[in-house]
Amino acid sequence: MNLLIKSAFIIDTKSDFHNSSQDILIEKGSISKIGQQLDNPNNYKEIALDNLHISQGWFDSSVCFGEPGFEDRETIENGLKTAAKSGFTAVAMQANTYPVIDSNSAIFFVNSKAQDSAVTLLPIGALTKNSESVDLAELYDMRTAGAVAFSDYKLPISNPNLLKIALQYASNFNGLVCSFPQEKRISGNGVMNENVMSTSLGLKGNPNLAEALQVTRDLYILEYTNGKLHIPTISTAESVDLIRQAKKKKMDVTCSVAIHNLLFSDNHLKEFETAYKVNPPLRTQQDIDALIEGIKDGTIDMVTSDHNPITIEDKKVEFDHAAYGTIGLESAFGALQTLFTTKKTIALLTKGKTRFSLENSSINEGEIANFTLFNPDTKYTFSLEHIVSKSKNSMFLNTNLKGSVYGIISNKKISL
């Protein structure tokens, strides 16, 4: 792949050209030269776009694509296309497929479906067989096949001894164990945050306590095992405080927050709109403020779209019976920019790579070309025309966003 990018404003703190507008010459998939007013003697294809900004490729630590088994929700091919159009050069795919991704052959299958994509697909293997929280899955075999972490998506590990064994076993090969932060015996059949709003709506509540108890338990087990733990999609002020204290103890723990939990509160459920039904649920403004503070002080390591396509048949039903989940790849950048500066947004979208075994290259001469191209200043209302996903279950519809994505350059491919 040979290419000349014209007048791109580089945002990359690891680059010698950070905070400057430069031409970037790419030859055979690598950056051969960076400078102003570069010549193009070989007549390579040129890219010149309005208010073009460029950064390291973005990464999302939690997406669902459905395939195999739930292709009606999404396919791997279209899911990766969606990721590319949304600016992500790498995504970690959850194991909530049918059958569940809990063996090395399943990892090989997923990787084979993504071989020709500009987006790097990083499969997450199930932590337990069939994600039933009874017996550990083939963790080491999946790791050798390419699994970057182990998680039972949105399914809490009810048996504390199982988590203990998983952390001890995975530490032998530096494996990353993920534990969904919810004590199911407390959350029960709660479908939204337990608060005044749940009482007024007559809906069963899922209290902050359910998350705090699970996080507390998991951190105690982590400290005992000296393992490597990731806590995905925290949603409460209590979780932020608990993880902040654990990090002060130098424990090997990271966490993420779903972008929608930073923007929407449980007040959005007044009309019983199922697009807002997610797990963990939307919490209060106090929780949102604590999550944002956790991002600012580094307690929260990364953000995720927690992209989860759901069919219309599973969403357009009574709130109690609707499936949990929202898509979020297409709206991730524009949503974050309503909360943070462009540079902070880019930092959040590029963090987490090394935690999930992904090399973090910079925009410097001699490096492999792995970029996201975007315009941070466009303002628009998110609508169906912005959705590339097969499913359209987005809680961001009709929300004002800031910043649009042109595409990516990655894996020696251009997706614009």
HUVEN-V864443 format. One record per residue. N is the residue number from 1. RES is the residue in one letter. SS is DSSP state (H for helix, E for strand, C for the rest). PHI is phi in degrees with one decimal (NA if undefined). NEAR is the number of other ideal C-beta (glycine too) atoms within 12 Angstrom. Layout:
n res ss phi near
N RES SS PHI NEAR
N RES SS PHI NEAR
This chain:
n res ss phi near
1 M C NA 27
2 N C -117.8 25
3 L E -162.9 34
4 L E -123.4 32
5 I E -96.6 40
6 K E -101.3 27
7 S E 49.2 25
8 A E -101.9 42
9 F E -81.3 32
10 I E -90.1 35
11 I E -116.1 35
12 D C -165.3 36
13 T C -63.8 21
14 K C -91.2 20
15 S C -94.3 29
16 D C -69.1 19
17 F C -116.0 28
18 H C -57.1 24
19 N C 66.8 19
20 S E -140.5 21
21 S E -96.2 23
22 Q E -139.7 32
23 D E -88.9 31
24 I E -128.3 42
25 L E -98.0 33
26 I E -114.5 38
27 E E -129.9 24
28 K C 54.4 16
29 G C 82.8 23
30 S E -122.1 25
31 I E -78.7 39
32 S E -94.7 26
33 K E -158.9 26
34 I E -128.8 33
35 G E -179.8 23
36 Q C -93.0 17
37 Q C 55.3 14
38 L C -69.7 26
39 D C -78.4 15
40 N C -131.0 22
41 P C -65.7 11
42 N C -92.5 16
43 N C 55.9 10
44 Y C -69.2 24
45 K E -61.3 19
46 E E -111.1 23
47 I E -117.5 31
48 A C -134.9 20
49 L C -126.9 22
50 D C -63.2 18
51 N C 48.4 20
52 L C -70.4 33
53 H E -117.8 39
54 I E -142.3 48
55 S E -143.5 45
56 Q E -54.7 43
57 G C -59.9 44
58 W E -83.1 49
59 F E -132.9 49
60 D E -120.9 54
61 S E -86.5 49
62 S E -156.2 44
63 V E -132.6 46
64 C E -119.6 47
65 F C -119.8 47
66 G C 87.5 38
67 E C -74.0 34
68 P C -83.5 26
69 G C 104.2 22
70 F C -121.3 28
71 E C -63.1 21
72 D C -67.6 20
73 R C -81.6 35
74 E C -170.4 40
75 T C -106.2 28
76 I H -62.8 37
77 E H -59.4 26
78 N H -73.3 29
79 G H -63.1 43
80 L H -70.3 42
81 K H -61.4 31
82 T H -61.4 43
83 A H -61.1 49
84 A H -62.9 40
85 K H -64.7 33
86 S C -94.3 49
87 G C 98.6 50
88 F E -97.1 52
89 T E -91.9 45
90 A E -152.7 41
91 V E -138.2 50
92 A E -97.9 47
93 M E -95.6 50
94 Q C -73.3 48
95 A C -94.6 46
96 N C -81.3 42
97 T C -111.7 35
98 Y C -135.7 20
99 P C -72.8 22
100 V C -62.3 34
101 I C -79.1 50
102 D C -131.9 39
103 S C -148.7 28
104 N H -65.3 24
105 S H -65.6 21
106 A H -67.6 35
107 I H -64.1 37
108 F H -59.9 21
109 F H -60.6 28
110 V H -61.5 44
111 N H -62.6 27
112 S H -65.1 20
113 K H -74.1 28
114 A C -112.2 33
115 Q C -60.2 19
116 D C -99.5 18
117 S C -93.1 34
118 A C -70.8 36
119 V C -94.5 44
120 T E -82.1 38
121 L E -96.1 43
122 L E -111.7 39
123 P E -74.6 46
124 I E -100.9 47
125 G E -83.6 50
126 A C -63.6 43
127 L C -75.5 48
128 T E -122.3 36
129 K H -60.3 25
130 N H 57.5 24
131 S H 52.2 33
132 E C -99.6 20
133 S C 59.0 30
134 V C -114.0 19
135 D C -123.7 20
136 L E -61.5 34
137 A C -78.8 39
138 E C -79.5 28
139 L H -61.0 40
140 Y H -65.4 23
141 D H -61.7 22
142 M H -68.2 39
143 R H -62.8 28
144 T H -67.0 16
145 A H -83.9 25
146 G C 125.8 31
147 A C -68.1 43
148 V C -99.4 42
149 A E -166.4 44
150 F E -134.7 49
151 S C -156.6 49
152 D C -97.1 40
153 Y C -55.7 41
154 K C 61.6 32
155 L C -115.1 32
156 P C -68.2 38
157 I C -84.6 38
158 S C -74.3 25
159 N C -92.2 23
160 P H -62.0 25
161 N H -67.4 19
162 L H -64.6 30
163 L H -64.7 38
164 K H -58.5 27
165 I H -64.7 24
166 A H -61.3 40
167 L H -65.4 39
168 Q H -67.2 24
169 Y H -66.6 25
170 A H -66.8 36
171 S H -66.4 23
172 N H -68.4 16
173 F H -130.5 20
174 N C 58.8 21
175 G C -79.0 37
176 L C -100.0 39
177 V E -99.6 47
178 C E -112.0 50
179 S C -129.4 49
180 F C -68.6 44
181 P C -83.9 47
182 Q C -155.0 39
183 E C -87.3 28
184 K H -63.9 24
185 R H -73.6 17
186 I H -95.2 24
187 S H -68.7 35
188 G C 53.7 16
189 N C -99.3 18
190 G C -61.8 30
191 V C -111.9 33
192 M E -154.0 43
193 N E -61.2 42
194 E C -79.0 30
195 N C -166.8 29
196 V H -56.0 17
197 M H -65.1 27
198 S H -65.0 29
199 T H -65.8 15
200 S H -67.0 15
201 L H -87.9 26
202 G C 74.0 15
203 L C -107.8 30
204 K C -67.8 20
205 G E -101.9 30
206 N E -115.4 37
207 P C -78.4 32
208 N H -54.6 36
209 L H -55.6 25
210 A H -61.7 34
211 E H -77.5 46
212 A H -61.9 31
213 L H -62.9 27
214 Q H -68.0 40
215 V H -63.6 40
216 T H -59.4 28
217 R H -59.4 32
218 D H -64.7 43
219 L H -70.4 37
220 Y H -62.9 25
221 I H -67.2 31
222 L H -61.8 38
223 E H -63.3 23
224 Y H -69.2 20
225 T H -88.7 27
226 N C 58.4 18
227 G C -90.8 33
228 K C -132.1 30
229 L E -123.7 46
230 H E -121.7 41
231 I E -107.1 53
232 P C -83.7 53
233 T C 48.7 48
234 I C -70.5 48
235 S C -142.0 49
236 T C -125.6 44
237 A H -63.1 30
238 E H -61.9 30
239 S H -63.0 42
240 V H -59.2 39
241 D H -63.6 28
242 L H -63.8 35
243 I H -71.6 42
244 R H -61.0 29
245 Q H -67.7 20
246 A H -63.1 27
247 K H -69.2 26
248 K H -65.0 15
249 K C -85.3 16
250 K C 67.2 11
251 M C -74.5 27
252 D C -85.2 28
253 V E -132.0 41
254 T E -127.9 34
255 C E -150.5 47
256 S E -132.3 44
257 V E -134.8 47
258 A E -74.2 46
259 I C -58.4 50
260 H H -65.9 45
261 N H -74.7 48
262 L H -94.2 41
263 L H -113.1 37
264 F C -115.3 39
265 S C -109.2 28
266 D H -66.4 38
267 N H -63.8 23
268 H H -73.9 33
269 L H -91.8 33
270 K C -56.4 19
271 E C -96.7 12
272 F C 58.5 24
273 E C -76.3 26
274 T H -70.9 31
275 A H -61.1 37
276 Y H -91.1 39
277 K C -87.5 39
278 V C -135.7 43
279 N C -135.7 39
280 P C -65.5 44
281 P C -73.5 44
282 L C -65.3 42
283 R C -105.3 47
284 T C -91.6 31
285 Q H -63.4 22
286 Q H -61.8 20
287 D H -65.7 34
288 I H -58.4 31
289 D H -60.5 20
290 A H -68.0 31
291 L H -64.2 43
292 I H -64.9 28
293 E H -64.4 21
294 G H -64.2 35
295 I H -68.8 33
296 K H -65.3 20
297 D C -94.2 17
298 G C 89.4 20
299 T C -62.6 30
300 I C -88.2 41
301 D C -81.6 35
302 M E -156.4 40
303 V E -108.4 43
304 T E -140.9 48
305 S C -71.7 51
306 D C 47.4 43
307 H E -61.9 49
308 N E -140.0 43
309 P C -66.6 41
310 I C -128.2 36
311 T C -69.9 24
312 I H -62.2 18
313 E H -65.0 15
314 D H -93.1 24
315 K H -110.0 30
316 K C -85.1 20
317 V C -138.0 16
318 E C -56.3 15
319 F H -55.3 26
320 D H -59.7 19
321 H H -99.9 17
322 A C -70.6 29
323 A C -73.8 31
324 Y C -79.5 38
325 G C 131.5 42
326 T E -140.6 49
327 I C -77.8 46
328 G C -155.3 51
329 L C -60.8 49
330 E C -64.9 44
331 S C -101.0 47
332 A H -58.0 51
333 F H -64.4 47
334 G H -63.5 40
335 A H -70.9 39
336 L H -61.5 43
337 Q C -71.1 35
338 T C -79.9 29
339 L C -111.9 31
340 F C -129.8 26
341 T C -67.9 17
342 T H -60.7 29
343 K H -66.1 22
344 K H -68.5 23
345 T H -60.1 35
346 I H -64.4 40
347 A H -60.7 30
348 L H -67.6 39
349 L H -79.4 47
350 T H -110.9 40
351 K C -79.5 31
352 G C 93.4 37
353 K C -62.1 34
354 T H -65.2 20
355 R H -63.0 32
356 F H -107.2 40
357 S C 60.6 27
358 L C -115.2 33
359 E C -67.4 20
360 N C -109.9 27
361 S C -81.8 31
362 S C -110.9 29
363 I C -92.7 41
364 N C -138.1 25
365 E C -60.8 23
366 G C 93.7 20
367 E C -84.1 27
368 I E -69.4 28
369 A C -73.1 41
370 N C -143.4 40
371 F E -125.7 50
372 T E -117.7 47
373 L E -111.1 47
374 F E -157.4 41
375 N E -120.2 27
376 P E -78.8 35
377 D E -104.8 18
378 T E -69.0 24
379 K E -122.4 16
380 Y E -161.5 25
381 T E -100.0 18
382 F C -66.1 34
383 S C -140.4 18
384 L H -59.0 18
385 E H -67.6 12
386 H H -89.4 32
387 I C -92.2 28
388 V C -98.9 31
389 S C -59.0 38
390 K C -64.7 29
391 S C -89.6 38
392 K C -117.2 28
393 N C -79.8 39
394 S C -110.0 44
395 M C -80.1 38
396 F C -88.2 42
397 L C -55.7 28
398 N C 69.9 17
399 T C -97.5 28
400 N E -78.1 19
401 L E -120.2 34
402 K E -135.1 26
403 G E 105.0 38
404 S E -125.7 31
405 V E -105.2 44
406 Y E -84.3 32
407 G E 152.4 34
408 I E -136.0 42
409 I E -126.2 41
410 S E -163.4 38
411 N C 52.1 26
412 K C 59.8 23
413 K E -134.0 27
414 I E -112.9 26
415 S E -127.6 32
416 L C -124.0 24
